[in-house]
Amino acid sequence: MSELAAQKLARLQAIVAERADFREQLAQVKRMQHWVLDVEHILDGSWARPGAKVSNATIGRRLDSWRKQMLRHLTDGTLCDLEQECLTQFLQQLSNLRPYLVQCYDREGFPRTNNEMERSIRGLKTR
């Protein structure tokens, strides 16, 4: 093997080793991202059958059930310290915001997000 090839191989091995060091951290971030996506899925109502009416009560029950399930994870020893801290804070925020998160489903025509308003504001800014 030439000296240049050996240098390139050594550099490649160093890069792979650095990436391996972050594997567990990346897995933690992905697990935490999944929590947020789970809550988003509950709140967007996409789990309901087509044509089914989604109400404040059904969303509230699903959200409360998910929160109870996640509370069990805090005590079962499956989470690292960072994940426990993040999940504790996330669940606390959900508890604080719960009344506001589940109040729009019983109102006909009430937007669940402000995406359209944000788009119109962005459109005004870019003109």
QUITA-V125892 format. One record per residue. RES is the residue in three letters. D_LAST is the distance of its C-alpha to the last C-alpha in whole Angstrom. Layout:
[[RES | D_LAST] [RES | D_LAST]]
This chain:
[[MET | 60] [SER | 59] [GLU | 58] [LEU | 54] [ALA | 54] [ALA | 56] [GLN | 53] [LYS | 50] [LEU | 52] [ALA | 52] [ARG | 49] [LEU | 48] [GLN | 50] [ALA | 49] [ILE | 45] [VAL | 46] [ALA | 48] [GLU | 45] [ARG | 43] [ALA | 46] [ASP | 46] [PHE | 43] [ARG | 44] [GLU | 45] [GLN | 42] [LEU | 40] [ALA | 42] [GLN | 42] [VAL | 38] [LYS | 38] [ARG | 40] [MET | 38] [GLN | 35] [HIS | 37] [TRP | 38] [VAL | 34] [LEU | 34] [ASP | 37] [VAL | 35] [GLU | 32] [HIS | 34] [ILE | 36] [LEU | 33] [ASP | 31] [GLY | 35] [SER | 34] [TRP | 38] [ALA | 39] [ARG | 41] [PRO | 38] [GLY | 39] [ALA | 40] [LYS | 39] [VAL | 38] [SER | 39] [ASN | 39] [ALA | 42] [THR | 42] [ILE | 39] [GLY | 41] [ARG | 44] [ARG | 42] [LEU | 40] [ASP | 44] [SER | 46] [TRP | 43] [ARG | 43] [LYS | 47] [GLN | 47] [MET | 45] [LEU | 48] [ARG | 51] [HIS | 49] [LEU | 49] [THR | 53] [ASP | 54] [GLY | 53] [THR | 51] [LEU | 48] [CYS | 48] [ASP | 48] [LEU | 44] [GLU | 43] [GLN | 46] [GLU | 44] [CYS | 40] [LEU | 42] [THR | 43] [GLN | 40] [PHE | 38] [LEU | 41] [GLN | 41] [GLN | 37] [LEU | 37] [SER | 40] [ASN | 38] [LEU | 35] [ARG | 37] [PRO | 38] [TYR | 34] [LEU | 33] [VAL | 35] [GLN | 35] [CYS | 32] [TYR | 34] [ASP | 36] [ARG | 34] [GLU | 33] [GLY | 29] [PHE | 28] [PRO | 25] [ARG | 27] [THR | 24] [ASN | 20] [ASN | 19] [GLU | 17] [MET | 16] [GLU | 14] [ARG | 12] [SER | 11] [ILE | 10] [ARG | 9] [GLY | 6] [LEU | 5] [LYS | 6] [THR | 4] [ARG | 0]]
